């Protein structure tokens, strides 16, 4: 059996990853944190595309912060699950 640097069996690591993700989701939900608020415009576009929502490219006269705000509005009105 292979072990990582901490001495934990490598085959067990995916189980820890699943529980760690569940732990993080619990923290986010318990504290009412919206991860989308710290995402970049590019990350928000990726999120929306994965949810098969239409995203628009940034307009020429639009700042990055305005574009991000518009993407957040799309996410909020279409109930995308993060």
Secondary structure, 3 states (H helix, E strand, C coil): CCECCCCCEHHHHHHHHHHHHHHHHHHHHHHCCCHHHHCCHHHHHHHHHHCCCCCCCCCCCCCHHHHHHHHHHHHHHHCCCC
